[in-house]
Amino acid sequence: MNKSNERLMAIIVALRKLPRWALISITVGVIVILGLAMFLLLPQSSPSTGDASYLNSTGFAFSVFLKLGVVVLIIAGLAILIRRMQVKGQTTTQKQIGVIETVHLSPHRTLYLVSVENQKILIGATDQTMTTLYQLSQNQKDDTIKESSPNFSDFLNQANNSLDN
């Protein structure tokens, strides 16, 4: 590959990492700049008979870029409108399980503070095991922590049984 192809590929890779709104802004900006360039290329005086094709081609190019810019803006506006309508149409459900905080002790050891129903659970996890370290009910004060069963699966079964009842 020659250097110009490598530069083009580097630009394309960099553009792929940008968010959608930035890509739309760049596209609209390029179209506006090209449209302004075409507008500035229009001759200021009335053309002689030999320059009529130049005026027609420049005017045609200007109108094409102007229309292209309008179409891109309409498509971007519709995409934003459709996305907002989709988000409004979704129902929000209350999650019963959530991770409140995560602390990485080492590359293979992590502490998770998890909220399940009205309880906070401190879970220790390694690559092979997960262990419930402490269980704190939200009805209790924060300074009274009781130790739970050493097996996470027992606690999960207990929570699942309480949901079924």
Secondary structure, DSSP 8 states (H G I E B T S, - for coil): --HHHHHHHHHHHHHHTS-HHHHHHHHHHHHHHHHHHHHHHS-SS---GGGHHHHHHHHHHHHHHHHHHHHHHHHHHHHHHHHHHHHHHS-----SEEEEEEEEEETTEEEEEEEETTEEEEEEE-SS-EEEEEEEETTS-TT--B---S-HHHHHHHHHHHHH-
